[in-house]
Amino acid sequence: MKSVSRRIDRIDVRFDDPNLVANAGLLLVATLVSQLGLERLINATVRLGGRVGGALPGRKILTLVHTMIAGGSHIDHADMLRAGATQSVLSHRVMAPSTLGTFLRSFTFGHVRQLDAVIGETIRRVWALGGGPANARLVIDVDSTIGEVYGKKKQGAAYGYTKVLGYHPILATRADTGEILHARMRKGSANTARGARRFLEEVIARVRSAGAIGEIVIRVDSGYWSNDTIEVLGRLNVRYTMAVHCGNSAIATAISGIAEGVWRPIGYTAGGEAQVADCVYSTGKGRHRVERRLIVRRTRLADPAQLALWPNWRHHAFLTDLEGDAVTIDAFHRQHAVVELAIRDLKEGAGLEHVPSGVFFANAAWLACAVLAHNLIRWTATLGDIVDDELVVARTMRTQLIAIPARLVNHAGTPTLRAPQRWPWAETFTTALGRLRALTTPG
């Protein structure tokens, strides 16, 4: 123990090597960024001309995005990309944090929508490279989250139904990959369903334009339950599963009318039991009367002692226009929970741990950058054939393939990254890099 301690005490530290790259794995993501033509796309789409800090938005957005991919969650963290030779593994010039702050504060509502259009076009380009669902079923989960903030100077931050000070963005995620298809920053006081109709219209238009030609199914929780939402989905030819409040009198009446013999048992956690049944739920009167399919899952504790204390069933119900077995559709609807994994990864893995500015639209632009960072991590894994069916976790990608220390040297006239010997994921990295370099840039 003593000898080890003495050896550590003798280590000298010098930050003086201009050829070191702290996050050499950014080369993977930067390769995809280059293949997608992102800097040119941003410069052509986000038009901030005449506004202070608005010039050359492509390199500024990508500086923020690569900072988030490398684990940064503050504007100041962009300085890590300026250390050593890190900038050499990126396809753009890295901008200073002070410049980035001024740039974000130059955004207005219209400029945020322009950046949002960049995300839509990027999705189209990635899907054209083989990352899309093509004619397969596309399942989209819609949910909102709370972006907690501290202090009283955050424009638009407020206390919502969770009693937490922050913002209340709404997001749509692709169930099988976890990529975020659409996101919109909202004030903290916004209720769950605010802007949902317009948001759904936009996300469906986006995925159709990007090449989704198969069946689309939207899964939402009870916060989005309304006849208006169902009407929009019907008009857009989109199927749905939509949770409802079982405390609603009409829903409770429909559930109470289900005969005991109809309930079918399903697998459940130890110490409990669950059953599923379906029925018809009617709403409206006269010529406005509509009948919809209501699938109900009821659960209760199975232990005799606990059952004596809590004998009643708890009900969980959702409306749907899907056809098929109620048990199968119930299991499908419960998979809506995967949206929480994507939201958690956006917060913990892609820079949305907090929102940095006191200006609302600057934070809306920050959200868009976080969405790009989140998606680029997933697209790198998908197009680089790094994962098969498992949802990508940003922290895993960062640990294995991004946060790689390396030295940039000239080897026989070729710029070469000298990474650590016996790196466990070296083969995965080189294979992915080769695949990404071989991609044909979409038109």
Helices and strands as residue ranges (DSSP letters): H 2-9, E 20-21, H 26-36, H 38-45, H 57-69, G 75-82, G 86-89, H 97-105, H 109-126, I 127-131, E 138-144, E 147-148, E 158-159, E 165-167, E 170-174, E 180-184, H 196-210, E 216-220, G 222-224, H 227-235, E 239-244, H 249-256, G 260-262, E 264-266, E 272-283, G 286-288, E 290-301, H 304-309, E 314-320, H 326-334, G 335-337, H 338-349, H 360-383, H 394-397, I 398-402, E 406-411, E 414-418, H 426-437
